[in-house]
């Protein structure tokens, strides 16, 4: 945890490129991991996928839940079965700390959601 990060802080400051995983650990200790699931086929979900993959984000995990993946992963990760398209459009689910936001189909709304550090406060 924090003790290990403190122990290597000097080395990370001197040569950050030598310890990329330590830097990712530091980042993840400061904010929760962001999980993004896009439901739909890759060709139809291209605009949503582009938003998720446009920037390097080591605190983000992305899963494309197409028909094939849905069948396979639904058997081992049951909560994925509940993630469906909205209005038959490719749909993105953004989750943090075991809590998912309302699903979105608009790439601009998704971009705004990914810029936040935590679930929206409404």
C-alpha positions as CSV (number, residue, x, y, z in Angstrom):
1,X,0.0,0.0,0.0
2,X,1.0,3.5,0.9
3,X,4.1,2.3,2.8
4,X,5.6,0.7,-0.3
5,X,4.9,3.8,-2.4
6,X,6.6,5.9,0.2
7,X,9.6,3.6,0.3
8,X,10.2,3.9,-3.5
9,X,9.2,7.6,-3.8
10,X,12.7,8.9,-4.2
11,X,13.6,6.4,-7.0
12,X,10.3,7.2,-8.8
13,X,11.1,10.9,-8.7
14,X,14.7,10.3,-10.0
15,X,13.9,7.8,-12.7
16,X,10.1,7.5,-13.3
17,X,10.5,5.5,-16.5
18,X,12.2,2.7,-14.5
19,X,9.1,2.0,-12.4
20,X,6.0,2.3,-14.6
21,X,3.9,-0.2,-12.6
22,X,4.8,1.7,-9.4
23,X,3.4,4.9,-11.0
24,X,0.2,3.1,-12.0
25,X,-0.1,1.8,-8.4
26,X,0.3,5.4,-7.2
27,X,-2.4,6.6,-9.6
28,X,-4.8,3.8,-8.5
29,X,-4.2,4.6,-4.9
30,X,-5.6,8.1,-5.5
31,X,-8.7,7.3,-7.5
32,X,-10.8,4.2,-8.2
33,X,-10.4,2.0,-11.2
34,X,-12.7,3.0,-14.0
35,X,-14.4,0.2,-15.9
36,X,-16.1,0.8,-19.2
37,X,-18.3,-1.8,-20.9
38,X,-19.6,-1.1,-24.4
39,X,-22.4,-3.3,-25.6
40,X,-22.6,-3.7,-29.3
41,X,-20.6,-4.9,-32.3
42,X,-17.3,-3.2,-32.9
43,X,-18.3,-1.7,-36.3
44,X,-21.5,-0.1,-34.9
45,X,-19.9,1.1,-31.7
46,X,-16.9,2.7,-33.3
47,X,-17.7,6.2,-32.0
48,X,-18.0,5.1,-28.4
49,X,-14.9,2.9,-28.7
50,X,-12.9,5.9,-30.1
51,X,-13.9,8.0,-27.0
52,X,-12.7,5.3,-24.6
53,X,-9.4,4.5,-26.4
54,X,-8.4,8.0,-27.5
55,X,-6.2,8.7,-24.5
56,X,-3.8,6.6,-22.4
57,X,-5.6,5.9,-19.1
58,X,-3.9,3.3,-16.9
59,X,-6.8,3.6,-14.4
60,X,-9.3,2.4,-17.1
61,X,-10.4,-1.1,-18.1
62,X,-12.3,-1.4,-21.3
63,X,-14.5,-4.3,-22.5
64,X,-16.3,-4.6,-25.8
65,X,-19.3,-6.8,-25.0
66,X,-20.3,-8.0,-28.5
67,X,-22.7,-10.9,-29.1
68,X,-19.9,-13.5,-28.9
69,X,-18.3,-12.1,-25.8
70,X,-21.7,-11.6,-24.1
71,X,-22.5,-15.3,-24.5
72,X,-19.0,-16.4,-23.2
73,X,-18.5,-13.9,-20.4
74,X,-22.2,-14.0,-19.3
75,X,-21.5,-17.5,-18.0
76,X,-18.6,-16.5,-15.8
77,X,-19.6,-12.8,-15.0
78,X,-23.3,-12.9,-14.5
79,X,-23.8,-9.1,-14.0
80,X,-22.7,-8.6,-17.6
81,X,-25.9,-10.2,-18.8
82,X,-27.9,-7.2,-17.4
83,X,-25.9,-4.8,-19.6
84,X,-28.0,-4.3,-22.7
85,X,-28.2,-1.9,-25.6
86,X,-30.5,1.1,-25.0
87,X,-32.9,1.8,-27.9
88,X,-31.0,-0.8,-29.9
89,X,-28.0,1.5,-30.0
90,X,-24.4,0.7,-28.9
91,X,-24.4,1.5,-25.3
92,X,-21.6,2.4,-22.8
93,X,-21.6,1.6,-19.1
94,X,-19.1,3.4,-16.9
95,X,-18.5,1.9,-13.5
96,X,-16.3,2.9,-10.5
97,X,-16.0,1.4,-7.1
98,X,-18.6,-1.3,-7.9
99,X,-21.2,1.4,-9.0
100,X,-22.3,2.0,-12.5
101,X,-23.6,5.2,-14.0
102,X,-26.7,5.3,-16.2
103,X,-25.9,3.8,-19.6
104,X,-25.2,6.2,-22.4
105,X,-25.4,6.0,-26.2
106,X,-24.0,9.5,-27.0
107,X,-20.2,9.7,-27.5
108,X,-20.1,13.3,-26.2
109,X,-21.8,12.3,-23.0
110,X,-19.4,9.4,-22.6
111,X,-16.5,11.7,-23.1
112,X,-17.8,13.9,-20.3
113,X,-18.3,10.9,-18.0
114,X,-14.8,9.7,-18.5
115,X,-13.4,13.0,-17.5
116,X,-14.9,12.8,-14.0
117,X,-13.0,11.3,-11.1
118,X,-16.0,9.5,-9.6
119,X,-19.7,8.9,-10.0
120,X,-21.7,12.0,-10.7
121,X,-23.2,13.6,-7.7
122,X,-26.9,14.2,-8.5
